[in-house]
Amino acid sequence: MTIGTPDYLPPEVFNNQRGDERADIWALGVILFEMIGGQHPFSAENLPSLMLNVLINPPPDLEEPAP
């Protein structure tokens, strides 16, 4: 069973691996990206798309302006 908000889950959890304290560091990184960049680094309209974005796509460059 996985507990957490999908937007902040690390890639290993989406790969059915057990999360550990590094998941908290990942979530903090996502939150900081949102604060600085004004958007979620892997935004998606549904959970399967979010999972693919986290697993496959690199995060956008923070130097690019948010839409």
PDB file of N, H, CA, C and O in Angstrom:
ATOM      1  N   MET A   1       0.843  -1.171   0.000  1.00  0.00           N
ATOM      2  CA  MET A   1       0.000   0.000   0.000  1.00  0.00           C
ATOM      3  C   MET A   1       0.894   1.241   0.000  1.00  0.00           C
ATOM      4  O   MET A   1       1.883   1.311   0.729  1.00  0.00           O
ATOM      5  N   THR A   2       0.534   2.196  -0.813  1.00  0.00           N
ATOM      6  H   THR A   2      -0.270   2.139  -1.406  1.00  0.00           H
ATOM      7  CA  THR A   2       1.277   3.446  -0.904  1.00  0.00           C
ATOM      8  C   THR A   2       0.466   4.558  -0.266  1.00  0.00           C
ATOM      9  O   THR A   2      -0.724   4.713  -0.537  1.00  0.00           O
ATOM     10  N   ILE A   3       1.121   5.324   0.579  1.00  0.00           N
ATOM     11  H   ILE A   3       2.088   5.198   0.799  1.00  0.00           H
ATOM     12  CA  ILE A   3       0.469   6.459   1.220  1.00  0.00           C
ATOM     13  C   ILE A   3       1.218   7.713   0.797  1.00  0.00           C
ATOM     14  O   ILE A   3       2.445   7.774   0.871  1.00  0.00           O
ATOM     15  N   GLY A   4       0.466   8.705   0.354  1.00  0.00           N
ATOM     16  H   GLY A   4      -0.531   8.655   0.293  1.00  0.00           H
ATOM     17  CA  GLY A   4       1.084   9.964  -0.039  1.00  0.00           C
ATOM     18  C   GLY A   4       0.292  10.638  -1.135  1.00  0.00           C
ATOM     19  O   GLY A   4      -0.562  10.023  -1.774  1.00  0.00           O
ATOM     20  N   THR A   5       0.582  11.897  -1.342  1.00  0.00           N
ATOM     21  H   THR A   5       1.275  12.396  -0.823  1.00  0.00           H
ATOM     22  CA  THR A   5      -0.038  12.649  -2.421  1.00  0.00           C
ATOM     23  C   THR A   5       0.730  12.328  -3.699  1.00  0.00           C
ATOM     24  O   THR A   5       1.944  12.530  -3.747  1.00  0.00           O
ATOM     25  N   PRO A   6       0.051  11.831  -4.738  1.00  0.00           N
ATOM     26  CA  PRO A   6       0.764  11.399  -5.944  1.00  0.00           C
ATOM     27  C   PRO A   6       1.694  12.457  -6.537  1.00  0.00           C
ATOM     28  O   PRO A   6       2.745  12.112  -7.078  1.00  0.00           O
ATOM     29  N   ASP A   7       1.331  13.730  -6.445  1.00  0.00           N
ATOM     30  H   ASP A   7       0.477  14.010  -6.005  1.00  0.00           H
ATOM     31  CA  ASP A   7       2.173  14.786  -7.016  1.00  0.00           C
ATOM     32  C   ASP A   7       3.558  14.854  -6.386  1.00  0.00           C
ATOM     33  O   ASP A   7       4.473  15.429  -6.975  1.00  0.00           O
ATOM     34  N   TYR A   8       3.725  14.280  -5.206  1.00  0.00           N
ATOM     35  H   TYR A   8       2.981  13.813  -4.728  1.00  0.00           H
ATOM     36  CA  TYR A   8       4.988  14.401  -4.480  1.00  0.00           C
ATOM     37  C   TYR A   8       5.671  13.055  -4.248  1.00  0.00           C
ATOM     38  O   TYR A   8       6.642  12.977  -3.495  1.00  0.00           O
ATOM     39  N   LEU A   9       5.173  11.995  -4.889  1.00  0.00           N
ATOM     40  H   LEU A   9       4.384  12.059  -5.500  1.00  0.00           H
ATOM     41  CA  LEU A   9       5.790  10.681  -4.726  1.00  0.00           C
ATOM     42  C   LEU A   9       7.014  10.551  -5.629  1.00  0.00           C
ATOM     43  O   LEU A   9       6.999  11.022  -6.766  1.00  0.00           O
ATOM     44  N   PRO A  10       8.074   9.914  -5.129  1.00  0.00           N
ATOM     45  CA  PRO A  10       9.300   9.772  -5.920  1.00  0.00           C
ATOM     46  C   PRO A  10       9.169   8.663  -6.964  1.00  0.00           C
ATOM     47  O   PRO A  10       8.259   7.838  -6.883  1.00  0.00           O
ATOM     48  N   PRO A  11      10.070   8.641  -7.938  1.00  0.00           N
ATOM     49  CA  PRO A  11      10.000   7.647  -9.014  1.00  0.00           C
ATOM     50  C   PRO A  11       9.999   6.203  -8.522  1.00  0.00           C
ATOM     51  O   PRO A  11       9.292   5.366  -9.082  1.00  0.00           O
ATOM     52  N   GLU A  12      10.768   5.900  -7.498  1.00  0.00           N
ATOM     53  H   GLU A  12      11.343   6.580  -7.043  1.00  0.00           H
ATOM     54  CA  GLU A  12      10.839   4.509  -7.046  1.00  0.00           C
ATOM     55  C   GLU A  12       9.485   3.987  -6.572  1.00  0.00           C
ATOM     56  O   GLU A  12       9.201   2.798  -6.715  1.00  0.00           O
ATOM     57  N   VAL A  13       8.664   4.841  -6.020  1.00  0.00           N
ATOM     58  H   VAL A  13       8.895   5.807  -5.904  1.00  0.00           H
ATOM     59  CA  VAL A  13       7.335   4.410  -5.577  1.00  0.00           C
ATOM     60  C   VAL A  13       6.475   4.054  -6.785  1.00  0.00           C
ATOM     61  O   VAL A  13       5.701   3.098  -6.735  1.00  0.00           O
ATOM     62  N   PHE A  14       6.605   4.816  -7.871  1.00  0.00           N
ATOM     63  H   PHE A  14       7.233   5.592  -7.912  1.00  0.00           H
ATOM     64  CA  PHE A  14       5.855   4.497  -9.088  1.00  0.00           C
ATOM     65  C   PHE A  14       6.355   3.210  -9.734  1.00  0.00           C
ATOM     66  O   PHE A  14       5.644   2.610 -10.541  1.00  0.00           O
ATOM     67  N   ASN A  15       7.560   2.780  -9.393  1.00  0.00           N
ATOM     68  H   ASN A  15       8.138   3.267  -8.738  1.00  0.00           H
ATOM     69  CA  ASN A  15       8.121   1.519  -9.890  1.00  0.00           C
ATOM     70  C   ASN A  15       7.887   0.374  -8.914  1.00  0.00           C
ATOM     71  O   ASN A  15       8.566  -0.650  -8.983  1.00  0.00           O
ATOM     72  N   ASN A  16       6.929   0.541  -8.006  1.00  0.00           N
ATOM     73  H   ASN A  16       6.377   1.373  -7.950  1.00  0.00           H
ATOM     74  CA  ASN A  16       6.569  -0.485  -7.015  1.00  0.00           C
ATOM     75  C   ASN A  16       7.723  -0.859  -6.098  1.00  0.00           C
ATOM     76  O   ASN A  16       7.807  -1.994  -5.628  1.00  0.00           O
ATOM     77  N   GLN A  17       8.614   0.096  -5.843  1.00  0.00           N
ATOM     78  H   GLN A  17       8.546   1.018  -6.224  1.00  0.00           H
ATOM     79  CA  GLN A  17       9.683  -0.116  -4.878  1.00  0.00           C
ATOM     80  C   GLN A  17       9.314   0.599  -3.586  1.00  0.00           C
ATOM     81  O   GLN A  17       8.493   1.516  -3.582  1.00  0.00           O
ATOM     82  N   ARG A  18       9.909   0.181  -2.527  1.00  0.00           N
ATOM     83  H   ARG A  18      10.576  -0.564  -2.530  1.00  0.00           H
ATOM     84  CA  ARG A  18       9.619   0.768  -1.224  1.00  0.00           C
ATOM     85  C   ARG A  18      10.301   2.135  -1.101  1.00  0.00           C
ATOM     86  O   ARG A  18      11.491   2.277  -1.384  1.00  0.00           O
ATOM     87  N   GLY A  19       9.531   3.126  -0.676  1.00  0.00           N
ATOM     88  H   GLY A  19       8.565   3.010  -0.446  1.00  0.00           H
ATOM     89  CA  GLY A  19      10.095   4.445  -0.419  1.00  0.00           C
ATOM     90  C   GLY A  19      10.767   4.488   0.945  1.00  0.00           C
ATOM     91  O   GLY A  19      10.429   3.703   1.831  1.00  0.00           O
ATOM     92  N   ASP A  20      11.702   5.387   1.115  1.00  0.00           N
ATOM     93  H   ASP A  20      11.976   6.025   0.395  1.00  0.00           H
ATOM     94  CA  ASP A  20      12.355   5.575   2.406  1.00  0.00           C
ATOM     95  C   ASP A  20      12.478   7.072   2.668  1.00  0.00           C
ATOM     96  O   ASP A  20      11.733   7.868   2.097  1.00  0.00           O
ATOM     97  N   GLU A  21      13.409   7.454   3.523  1.00  0.00           N
ATOM     98  H   GLU A  21      14.014   6.807   3.987  1.00  0.00           H
ATOM     99  CA  GLU A  21      13.534   8.870   3.878  1.00  0.00           C
ATOM    100  C   GLU A  21      13.895   9.746   2.679  1.00  0.00           C
ATOM    101  O   GLU A  21      13.667  10.955   2.713  1.00  0.00           O
ATOM    102  N   ARG A  22      14.444   9.168   1.639  1.00  0.00           N
ATOM    103  H   ARG A  22      14.630   8.185   1.611  1.00  0.00           H
ATOM    104  CA  ARG A  22      14.760   9.946   0.435  1.00  0.00           C
ATOM    105  C   ARG A  22      13.499  10.457  -0.255  1.00  0.00           C
ATOM    106  O   ARG A  22      13.549  11.437  -0.999  1.00  0.00           O
ATOM    107  N   ALA A  23      12.367   9.793  -0.010  1.00  0.00           N
ATOM    108  H   ALA A  23      12.327   8.997   0.594  1.00  0.00           H
ATOM    109  CA  ALA A  23      11.095  10.264  -0.572  1.00  0.00           C
ATOM    110  C   ALA A  23      10.754  11.647  -0.032  1.00  0.00           C
ATOM    111  O   ALA A  23      10.173  12.467  -0.743  1.00  0.00           O
ATOM    112  N   ASP A  24      11.112  11.909   1.218  1.00  0.00           N
ATOM    113  H   ASP A  24      11.584  11.243   1.796  1.00  0.00           H
ATOM    114  CA  ASP A  24      10.872  13.233   1.801  1.00  0.00           C
ATOM    115  C   ASP A  24      11.735  14.296   1.118  1.00  0.00           C
ATOM    116  O   ASP A  24      11.289  15.424   0.911  1.00  0.00           O
ATOM    117  N   ILE A  25      12.960  13.933   0.773  1.00  0.00           N
ATOM    118  H   ILE A  25      13.322  13.016   0.942  1.00  0.00           H
ATOM    119  CA  ILE A  25      13.846  14.867   0.081  1.00  0.00           C
ATOM    120  C   ILE A  25      13.298  15.153  -1.315  1.00  0.00           C
ATOM    121  O   ILE A  25      13.326  16.296  -1.773  1.00  0.00           O
ATOM    122  N   TRP A  26      12.802  14.118  -1.991  1.00  0.00           N
ATOM    123  H   TRP A  26      12.779  13.189  -1.619  1.00  0.00           H
ATOM    124  CA  TRP A  26      12.180  14.301  -3.311  1.00  0.00           C
ATOM    125  C   TRP A  26      11.001  15.260  -3.203  1.00  0.00           C
ATOM    126  O   TRP A  26      10.891  16.208  -3.981  1.00  0.00           O
ATOM    127  N   ALA A  27      10.113  15.011  -2.230  1.00  0.00           N
ATOM    128  H   ALA A  27      10.202  14.241  -1.598  1.00  0.00           H
ATOM    129  CA  ALA A  27       8.925  15.849  -2.061  1.00  0.00           C
ATOM    130  C   ALA A  27       9.321  17.298  -1.779  1.00  0.00           C
ATOM    131  O   ALA A  27       8.709  18.222  -2.315  1.00  0.00           O
ATOM    132  N   LEU A  28      10.330  17.502  -0.949  1.00  0.00           N
ATOM    133  H   LEU A  28      10.827  16.751  -0.513  1.00  0.00           H
ATOM    134  CA  LEU A  28      10.804  18.855  -0.670  1.00  0.00           C
ATOM    135  C   LEU A  28      11.328  19.514  -1.947  1.00  0.00           C
ATOM    136  O   LEU A  28      11.088  20.699  -2.180  1.00  0.00           O
ATOM    137  N   GLY A  29      12.036  18.757  -2.764  1.00  0.00           N
ATOM    138  H   GLY A  29      12.232  17.794  -2.575  1.00  0.00           H
ATOM    139  CA  GLY A  29      12.527  19.291  -4.032  1.00  0.00           C
ATOM    140  C   GLY A  29      11.396  19.716  -4.953  1.00  0.00           C
ATOM    141  O   GLY A  29      11.485  20.749  -5.616  1.00  0.00           O
ATOM    142  N   VAL A  30      10.329  18.919  -4.997  1.00  0.00           N
ATOM    143  H   VAL A  30      10.257  18.079  -4.459  1.00  0.00           H
ATOM    144  CA  VAL A  30       9.168  19.273  -5.823  1.00  0.00           C
ATOM    145  C   VAL A  30       8.522  20.550  -5.292  1.00  0.00           C
ATOM    146  O   VAL A  30       8.151  21.432  -6.066  1.00  0.00           O
ATOM    147  N   ILE A  31       8.391  20.644  -3.978  1.00  0.00           N
ATOM    148  H   ILE A  31       8.693  19.928  -3.349  1.00  0.00           H
ATOM    149  CA  ILE A  31       7.791  21.838  -3.367  1.00  0.00           C
ATOM    150  C   ILE A  31       8.643  23.076  -3.653  1.00  0.00           C
ATOM    151  O   ILE A  31       8.106  24.129  -3.997  1.00  0.00           O
ATOM    152  N   LEU A  32       9.959  22.959  -3.513  1.00  0.00           N
ATOM    153  H   LEU A  32      10.395  22.104  -3.233  1.00  0.00           H
ATOM    154  CA  LEU A  32      10.841  24.092  -3.801  1.00  0.00           C
ATOM    155  C   LEU A  32      10.755  24.492  -5.268  1.00  0.00           C
ATOM    156  O   LEU A  32      10.760  25.679  -5.592  1.00  0.00           O
ATOM    157  N   PHE A  33      10.677  23.501  -6.158  1.00  0.00           N
ATOM    158  H   PHE A  33      10.673  22.536  -5.894  1.00  0.00           H
ATOM    159  CA  PHE A  33      10.522  23.803  -7.584  1.00  0.00           C
ATOM    160  C   PHE A  33       9.231  24.581  -7.817  1.00  0.00           C
ATOM    161  O   PHE A  33       9.216  25.552  -8.573  1.00  0.00           O
ATOM    162  N   GLU A  34       8.146  24.154  -7.167  1.00  0.00           N
ATOM    163  H   GLU A  34       8.158  23.366  -6.553  1.00  0.00           H
ATOM    164  CA  GLU A  34       6.868  24.856  -7.298  1.00  0.00           C
ATOM    165  C   GLU A  34       6.971  26.290  -6.783  1.00  0.00           C
ATOM    166  O   GLU A  34       6.434  27.213  -7.395  1.00  0.00           O
ATOM    167  N   MET A  35       7.655  26.474  -5.670  1.00  0.00           N
ATOM    168  H   MET A  35       8.092  25.724  -5.172  1.00  0.00           H
ATOM    169  CA  MET A  35       7.786  27.811  -5.091  1.00  0.00           C
ATOM    170  C   MET A  35       8.609  28.729  -5.994  1.00  0.00           C
ATOM    171  O   MET A  35       8.259  29.894  -6.180  1.00  0.00           O
ATOM    172  N   ILE A  36       9.686  28.212  -6.549  1.00  0.00           N
ATOM    173  H   ILE A  36       9.970  27.265  -6.398  1.00  0.00           H
ATOM    174  CA  ILE A  36      10.573  29.031  -7.375  1.00  0.00           C
ATOM    175  C   ILE A  36      10.036  29.179  -8.796  1.00  0.00           C
ATOM    176  O   ILE A  36      10.048  30.274  -9.357  1.00  0.00           O
ATOM    177  N   GLY A  37       9.571  28.085  -9.369  1.00  0.00           N
ATOM    178  H   GLY A  37       9.561  27.195  -8.913  1.00  0.00           H
ATOM    179  CA  GLY A  37       9.165  28.086 -10.767  1.00  0.00           C
ATOM    180  C   GLY A  37       7.703  28.386 -11.028  1.00  0.00           C
ATOM    181  O   GLY A  37       7.318  28.664 -12.163  1.00  0.00           O
ATOM    182  N   GLY A  38       6.884  28.333  -9.984  1.00  0.00           N
ATOM    183  H   GLY A  38       7.197  28.107  -9.062  1.00  0.00           H
ATOM    184  CA  GLY A  38       5.472  28.645 -10.155  1.00  0.00           C
ATOM    185  C   GLY A  38       4.648  27.539 -10.778  1.00  0.00           C
ATOM    186  O   GLY A  38       3.488  27.753 -11.129  1.00  0.00           O
ATOM    187  N   GLN A  39       5.230  26.360 -10.920  1.00  0.00           N
ATOM    188  H   GLN A  39       6.172  26.187 -10.635  1.00  0.00           H
ATOM    189  CA  GLN A  39       4.493  25.231 -11.482  1.00  0.00           C
ATOM    190  C   GLN A  39       5.099  23.929 -10.973  1.00  0.00           C
ATOM    191  O   GLN A  39       6.244  23.895 -10.522  1.00  0.00           O
ATOM    192  N   HIS A  40       4.317  22.867 -11.051  1.00  0.00           N
ATOM    193  H   HIS A  40       3.387  22.895 -11.417  1.00  0.00           H
ATOM    194  CA  HIS A  40       4.808  21.546 -10.669  1.00  0.00           C
ATOM    195  C   HIS A  40       5.780  21.075 -11.753  1.00  0.00           C
ATOM    196  O   HIS A  40       5.488  21.242 -12.937  1.00  0.00           O
ATOM    197  N   PRO A  41       6.923  20.495 -11.387  1.00  0.00           N
ATOM    198  CA  PRO A  41       7.898  20.108 -12.405  1.00  0.00           C
ATOM    199  C   PRO A  41       7.426  18.986 -13.328  1.00  0.00           C
ATOM    200  O   PRO A  41       7.960  18.826 -14.425  1.00  0.00           O
ATOM    201  N   PHE A  42       6.434  18.210 -12.899  1.00  0.00           N
ATOM    202  H   PHE A  42       6.000  18.340 -12.008  1.00  0.00           H
ATOM    203  CA  PHE A  42       5.950  17.084 -13.699  1.00  0.00           C
ATOM    204  C   PHE A  42       4.434  17.123 -13.833  1.00  0.00           C
ATOM    205  O   PHE A  42       3.789  16.076 -13.791  1.00  0.00           O
ATOM    206  N   SER A  43       3.858  18.300 -13.991  1.00  0.00           N
ATOM    207  H   SER A  43       4.383  19.151 -14.025  1.00  0.00           H
ATOM    208  CA  SER A  43       2.404  18.437 -13.992  1.00  0.00           C
ATOM    209  C   SER A  43       1.764  17.549 -15.059  1.00  0.00           C
ATOM    210  O   SER A  43       2.313  17.349 -16.142  1.00  0.00           O
ATOM    211  N   ALA A  44       0.590  17.026 -14.717  1.00  0.00           N
ATOM    212  H   ALA A  44       0.144  17.189 -13.837  1.00  0.00           H
ATOM    213  CA  ALA A  44      -0.163  16.160 -15.620  1.00  0.00           C
ATOM    214  C   ALA A  44      -1.633  16.222 -15.229  1.00  0.00           C
ATOM    215  O   ALA A  44      -1.977  16.611 -14.113  1.00  0.00           O
ATOM    216  N   GLU A  45      -2.491  15.832 -16.162  1.00  0.00           N
ATOM    217  H   GLU A  45      -2.211  15.516 -17.069  1.00  0.00           H
ATOM    218  CA  GLU A  45      -3.925  15.899 -15.913  1.00  0.00           C
ATOM    219  C   GLU A  45      -4.469  14.673 -15.204  1.00  0.00           C
ATOM    220  O   GLU A  45      -5.571  14.716 -14.658  1.00  0.00           O
ATOM    221  N   ASN A  46      -3.708  13.567 -15.202  1.00  0.00           N
ATOM    222  H   ASN A  46      -2.813  13.531 -15.645  1.00  0.00           H
ATOM    223  CA  ASN A  46      -4.185  12.360 -14.526  1.00  0.00           C
ATOM    224  C   ASN A  46      -2.991  11.579 -13.980  1.00  0.00           C
ATOM    225  O   ASN A  46      -1.839  11.872 -14.300  1.00  0.00           O
ATOM    226  N   LEU A  47      -3.289  10.591 -13.159  1.00  0.00           N
ATOM    227  H   LEU A  47      -4.225  10.353 -12.899  1.00  0.00           H
ATOM    228  CA  LEU A  47      -2.232   9.841 -12.483  1.00  0.00           C
ATOM    229  C   LEU A  47      -1.325   9.082 -13.456  1.00  0.00           C
ATOM    230  O   LEU A  47      -0.106   9.138 -13.295  1.00  0.00           O
ATOM    231  N   PRO A  48      -1.861   8.375 -14.459  1.00  0.00           N
ATOM    232  CA  PRO A  48      -0.941   7.689 -15.386  1.00  0.00           C
ATOM    233  C   PRO A  48       0.018   8.652 -16.101  1.00  0.00           C
ATOM    234  O   PRO A  48       1.191   8.330 -16.291  1.00  0.00           O
ATOM    235  N   SER A  49      -0.473   9.815 -16.493  1.00  0.00           N
ATOM    236  H   SER A  49      -1.426  10.076 -16.339  1.00  0.00           H
ATOM    237  CA  SER A  49       0.398  10.804 -17.145  1.00  0.00           C
ATOM    238  C   SER A  49       1.444  11.337 -16.181  1.00  0.00           C
ATOM    239  O   SER A  49       2.596  11.542 -16.564  1.00  0.00           O
ATOM    240  N   LEU A  50       1.051  11.562 -14.933  1.00  0.00           N
ATOM    241  H   LEU A  50       0.115  11.396 -14.622  1.00  0.00           H
ATOM    242  CA  LEU A  50       2.000  12.014 -13.917  1.00  0.00           C
ATOM    243  C   LEU A  50       3.100  10.980 -13.725  1.00  0.00           C
ATOM    244  O   LEU A  50       4.280  11.324 -13.664  1.00  0.00           O
ATOM    245  N   MET A  51       2.710   9.709 -13.630  1.00  0.00           N
ATOM    246  H   MET A  51       1.751   9.429 -13.679  1.00  0.00           H
ATOM    247  CA  MET A  51       3.688   8.644 -13.446  1.00  0.00           C
ATOM    248  C   MET A  51       4.689   8.621 -14.601  1.00  0.00           C
ATOM    249  O   MET A  51       5.894   8.509 -14.376  1.00  0.00           O
ATOM    250  N   LEU A  52       4.198   8.727 -15.824  1.00  0.00           N
ATOM    251  H   LEU A  52       3.219   8.818 -16.006  1.00  0.00           H
ATOM    252  CA  LEU A  52       5.097   8.737 -16.979  1.00  0.00           C
ATOM    253  C   LEU A  52       6.013   9.950 -16.964  1.00  0.00           C
ATOM    254  O   LEU A  52       7.201   9.832 -17.263  1.00  0.00           O
ATOM    255  N   ASN A  53       5.479  11.104 -16.621  1.00  0.00           N
ATOM    256  H   ASN A  53       4.514  11.200 -16.378  1.00  0.00           H
ATOM    257  CA  ASN A  53       6.304  12.314 -16.560  1.00  0.00           C
ATOM    258  C   ASN A  53       7.429  12.169 -15.549  1.00  0.00           C
ATOM    259  O   ASN A  53       8.571  12.537 -15.827  1.00  0.00           O
ATOM    260  N   VAL A  54       7.110  11.635 -14.377  1.00  0.00           N
ATOM    261  H   VAL A  54       6.183  11.336 -14.151  1.00  0.00           H
ATOM    262  CA  VAL A  54       8.123  11.476 -13.324  1.00  0.00           C
ATOM    263  C   VAL A  54       9.175  10.452 -13.742  1.00  0.00           C
ATOM    264  O   VAL A  54      10.367  10.650 -13.506  1.00  0.00           O
ATOM    265  N   LEU A  55       8.735   9.361 -14.361  1.00  0.00           N
ATOM    266  H   LEU A  55       7.767   9.200 -14.553  1.00  0.00           H
ATOM    267  CA  LEU A  55       9.649   8.275 -14.698  1.00  0.00           C
ATOM    268  C   LEU A  55      10.485   8.535 -15.949  1.00  0.00           C
ATOM    269  O   LEU A  55      11.602   8.029 -16.055  1.00  0.00           O
ATOM    270  N   ILE A  56       9.966   9.313 -16.895  1.00  0.00           N
ATOM    271  H   ILE A  56       9.058   9.724 -16.808  1.00  0.00           H
ATOM    272  CA  ILE A  56      10.626   9.440 -18.197  1.00  0.00           C
ATOM    273  C   ILE A  56      11.201  10.830 -18.463  1.00  0.00           C
ATOM    274  O   ILE A  56      12.323  10.952 -18.954  1.00  0.00           O
ATOM    275  N   ASN A  57      10.449  11.862 -18.146  1.00  0.00           N
ATOM    276  H   ASN A  57       9.537  11.762 -17.747  1.00  0.00           H
ATOM    277  CA  ASN A  57      10.836  13.217 -18.542  1.00  0.00           C
ATOM    278  C   ASN A  57      11.700  13.912 -17.497  1.00  0.00           C
ATOM    279  O   ASN A  57      11.445  13.784 -16.299  1.00  0.00           O
ATOM    280  N   PRO A  58      12.713  14.643 -17.935  1.00  0.00           N
ATOM    281  CA  PRO A  58      13.471  15.460 -16.979  1.00  0.00           C
ATOM    282  C   PRO A  58      12.627  16.666 -16.570  1.00  0.00           C
ATOM    283  O   PRO A  58      11.748  17.085 -17.322  1.00  0.00           O
ATOM    284  N   PRO A  59      12.881  17.224 -15.399  1.00  0.00           N
ATOM    285  CA  PRO A  59      12.121  18.418 -15.007  1.00  0.00           C
ATOM    286  C   PRO A  59      12.470  19.585 -15.921  1.00  0.00           C
ATOM    287  O   PRO A  59      13.575  19.646 -16.460  1.00  0.00           O
ATOM    288  N   PRO A  60      11.531  20.511 -16.094  1.00  0.00           N
ATOM    289  CA  PRO A  60      11.835  21.674 -16.929  1.00  0.00           C
ATOM    290  C   PRO A  60      12.911  22.544 -16.286  1.00  0.00           C
ATOM    291  O   PRO A  60      13.137  22.487 -15.077  1.00  0.00           O
ATOM    292  N   ASP A  61      13.556  23.334 -17.101  1.00  0.00           N
ATOM    293  H   ASP A  61      13.373  23.381 -18.083  1.00  0.00           H
ATOM    294  CA  ASP A  61      14.592  24.250 -16.638  1.00  0.00           C
ATOM    295  C   ASP A  61      13.943  25.387 -15.853  1.00  0.00           C
ATOM    296  O   ASP A  61      12.972  25.981 -16.322  1.00  0.00           O
ATOM    297  N   LEU A  62      14.453  25.691 -14.690  1.00  0.00           N
ATOM    298  H   LEU A  62      15.242  25.208 -14.310  1.00  0.00           H
ATOM    299  CA  LEU A  62      13.890  26.772 -13.876  1.00  0.00           C
ATOM    300  C   LEU A  62      14.110  28.147 -14.493  1.00  0.00           C
ATOM    301  O   LEU A  62      13.469  29.113 -14.080  1.00  0.00           O
ATOM    302  N   GLU A  63      14.990  28.254 -15.462  1.00  0.00           N
ATOM    303  H   GLU A  63      15.511  27.469 -15.798  1.00  0.00           H
ATOM    304  CA  GLU A  63      15.224  29.548 -16.101  1.00  0.00           C
ATOM    305  C   GLU A  63      14.138  29.894 -17.113  1.00  0.00           C
ATOM    306  O   GLU A  63      14.017  31.049 -17.520  1.00  0.00           O
ATOM    307  N   GLU A  64      13.342  28.896 -17.525  1.00  0.00           N
ATOM    308  H   GLU A  64      13.440  27.957 -17.194  1.00  0.00           H
ATOM    309  CA  GLU A  64      12.231  29.159 -18.435  1.00  0.00           C
ATOM    310  C   GLU A  64      11.058  29.698 -17.629  1.00  0.00           C
ATOM    311  O   GLU A  64      10.767  29.175 -16.553  1.00  0.00           O
ATOM    312  N   PRO A  65      10.378  30.726 -18.119  1.00  0.00           N
ATOM    313  CA  PRO A  65       9.244  31.270 -17.359  1.00  0.00           C
ATOM    314  C   PRO A  65       8.072  30.299 -17.317  1.00  0.00           C
ATOM    315  O   PRO A  65       7.833  29.551 -18.265  1.00  0.00           O
ATOM    316  N   ALA A  66       7.351  30.324 -16.208  1.00  0.00           N
ATOM    317  H   ALA A  66       7.546  30.932 -15.438  1.00  0.00           H
ATOM    318  CA  ALA A  66       6.156  29.491 -16.060  1.00  0.00           C
ATOM    319  C   ALA A  66       5.041  30.065 -16.921  1.00  0.00           C
ATOM    320  O   ALA A  66       4.951  31.281 -17.092  1.00  0.00           O
ATOM    321  N   PRO A  67       4.184  29.191 -17.470  1.00  0.00           N
ATOM    322  CA  PRO A  67       3.073  29.705 -18.294  1.00  0.00           C
ATOM    323  C   PRO A  67       2.056  30.463 -17.472  1.00  0.00           C
ATOM    324  O   PRO A  67       1.067  30.956 -18.014  1.00  0.00           O
TER     325      PRO A  67
END
